[in-house]
């Protein structure tokens, strides 16, 4: 990876970290978990897709990278029980029975 791209990706990572850490709503939810006696560690995963402009032949600059479609059921199957508990604690609904 070239230095310019590495720098831009670090800037994006820093911006995401600042957005999360500066979020009053997230901080309040974490505080409620701590007040309830839980130790909280928040880890977020972001996927960044880049396409190499030198390899583009038919794509225009306005086109977004394409991803293989994944059903909601497939995505939910990858969520651990611990993640489900955490999301429920944040009052994030993701299961039909919730």
N, C-alpha and C positions, 0 to 999 in steps of 0.2 A: 504494500500500500504506500502511495507516495505521501510525502510530508504534509502537503496541502490538504489532501483528503483526510488524513489522520487528524489534523488540526480542526477541520470542520466537524468531524464526528465527535471529537472531544467537546467542542462548543455545543453541539446538540445534546450530548450527554449531560453537560453542566446545566443547560437550560431546562432539561427534563427534571433533573435533581432539584433545581431551585423551585420549579413550579410545584413539585410535590411537597417539598419542605416548607414552602411559603403558604401552602393551602391551609386556611383556617379550618375548613371542614375536615380535612384529613387529620390535622393536629388535634381537633376536638374529639374525633372518633378514637384516635390512639390514646388520648388522655382518659376517656371513659373506660377503655379496656384496662389501662393501668390502674385506674381508681377501683376497678372491680377485682384487682389483685392479680392481674395477668402480666407476665413479662411479654413485651411485644417487640418483634423484629419484623420490619416491613421490607420485603424484597420485591421489586417489580422487574419484569422482563420486557424489553422492547425489541421488536424485530425491525431492522432497517434494511430495506432492499435497495440495492444500487445496481444500475446497469452501466456497463462500460461503453461510453460514447464511441470509442474507436471501433467497437464491434457492431454497432448499429448499422443496418443497411436500409431496411424499409420503415423503421420507426421514425416518427417525428419527435421533436423535443417535447411536445405537449402530451405524449402518451405516457401513461403510468406503467410501472412494471406489473406483470400479471402473476397471480398466485393461483394455485390449484384450489378449487372450492372445497371447503371442509364443513361438514354439517355441524349444527349446534350440538347434536348428540355426540359426535366424535370429539368435539372440543370438551364437552362436559365430562366425558369418560376419562379425560386426562387430568381432571382436577382431583387432588388428593382429599382425603377426609379432613386433614388439617386445614387445607385451603378453604374447604367448604365451611368449616366452623368460623374461620376468620372472616369470610365474606358475609356470613350470617350475622356475625357480631357487628359488622359495619352496615347491617341492614340492606345488603345487596342481594336481591332475589335473582336466582338463576335456575332453580328447579321449579317445574310446574306445580308441585305440591307445596311450595313455600308460600 
